[in-house]
Amino acid sequence: MINDKVRLAFDSSSSIVVEKCQICESKKLEPVLFLGYLPPVNTMPLFGTFPQEQPSYPALLLYCPQCQLVQLGLIVDPKILFPPEYPYTSSTTKILRDNFAELYSECTSLFKFGADDLVVDIGSNDGNLLSNFKGKHKVLGVTPEEIGKIAIERGIPTIIKYFNKEVVNEIIPDYGQAKIITATNVFAHIENINEIAEDILLLLKDDGIFISESHYLVPLIESLQYDTIYHEHLRYYSLTSLKYLLEAHGLEIIHAKPIPTHGGSIRVYASRKGKYPVKESVAKLMEKEKISICKENLLKFKDRVIISKLELMSLLYTLKKEGKKIYGISAPSRASTLINYTAIDEGIVDYVLEVKGSHKIGKYVPGTLIPVVEESKLFNDQPDYALLFSWHIADELMPKLKQKGFKGDFIVPLPNPQIVKNSLIT
């Protein structure tokens, strides 16, 4: 994943300043938004750990006018961002399980591939996506985290390494080239993306399909999702910037569509140029982007973020002044950005609650002493308010929590901070 030149830089520092566009290498990058210094979202000390020095890194968002890529201005060493004890497991999230099942259904309806065709998932985590292909096609996962061992236990072959040319050269002799390569919620995380695109091309069969899913810049701007900005996400793709990247490596986007995961993502199908017809969906999305993504809207986005932060701080101030008790609901990575950017601490939010089985239980939210505990505490303690850090699925969460017995009201922090009365939830 990291070439020798970049690795040498990481040997002397834990981060690299982005001085040219990560896709087109233009040096004319324009600042959009600065969220301050944020801790790595997966640095979660265990309960009882005495507070120690922790690194934080500047989160500056940059815009490239040449290829329209929005990107972070700093690349942090992935060994810091994705430690061996990486706590995220995609199988615990129903919306992702449903999304990957739908991806399999769509993929098999659009393209023909058989039992002997290989499907490789880059950043395969615990095997959630590949579980849909297992038993019907040959499958192989590639992930650097120890969580890959869970996939192996499920019968999904997994290489526990970073995806790079060496891994490709390891795969091909044993498995052959891949008919399908997927990279979901990871294609925006990998540095040296042009090298990775070449590695994907090397692994892909002549008639193969590359499928990526990434946070989509359009809903990020429209619904004010500044909380999805953190150092794991090096790039915030539009279809325009993805087209620029893939075409530079001989790949053509043949289908694209918005999907609901992570508050708004984009699924893109690509193949070698001319191998498959290009669907109308590509031109339609490109046309919409001309209106949604421009420098003027990016600057408005910055102003809206600042106002939203102040509104949330004001709301929480009022509630705490009244002596109200507030618990947080769920600890996705995006919660770390929101909490640290708005300076929420354990004096404001007593606990953050996660579903049973989450690897984050028993740890502190990054940069704070807010403990993450099992969600039954919400129903036993009955705080006055539940602050939804997974606010992008609030419509799904609120009825579920009410049905389980929560009697308090809800705080939805974004895009416009508001209180939702429990009595109004159906």
Number of C-alpha atoms within 10 A of each C-alpha: 20 19 12 9 8 15 13 11 13 18 10 8 11 15 17 14 11 17 13 14 24 23 22 17 14 14 13 13 22 13 16 18 20 15 21 13 16 22 23 23 24 21 22 22 21 16 14 11 10 8 10 7 6 11 13 14 17 19 22 19 23 23 23 23 15 16 20 23 26 25 27 28 25 19 23 21 21 20 12 17 17 18 14 12 12 20 18 18 19 16 15 16 12 10 16 17 17 13 16 19 18 13 16 16 13 11 16 13 9 10 12 9 16 12 12 11 20 23 25 26 26 25 25 30 27 27 31 21 25 26 19 18 21 18 12 13 16 20 27 25 27 23 21 22 23 17 20 25 19 15 21 17 12 14 14 24 20 25 21 20 17 18 22 20 18 12 17 17 14 13 18 14 9 8 13 16 22 27 22 23 27 24 19 22 20 18 23 20 19 21 22 14 19 17 17 18 18 17 19 21 22 16 22 25 20 14 14 23 26 25 22 22 23 26 29 23 22 22 17 20 19 14 15 18 22 22 20 21 25 25 25 24 20 25 29 26 23 24 24 18 20 20 19 20 21 19 16 15 16 15 22 24 25 22 20 24 15 18 16 16 19 20 17 18 24 23 20 22 21 24 27 22 16 12 15 16 12 18 12 11 13 19 15 12 16 15 11 11 16 10 10 16 17 13 15 9 14 19 13 12 20 18 12 16 21 13 12 19 20 13 17 20 16 12 16 21 13 12 15 14 8 9 10 13 19 27 25 25 26 24 24 18 21 18 23 27 27 23 20 20 17 16 13 16 16 16 12 18 20 17 27 28 25 22 17 13 10 18 16 27 23 16 19 24 30 25 24 18 22 23 23 26 22 18 19 16 15 26 15 10 11 17 18 16 25 28 20 24 26 21 21 20 15 15 11 11 16 22 16 14 19 17 12 12 14 23 19 20 20 25 24 19 23 23 18 16 18 14 15 16 14 17 10 8 14 10
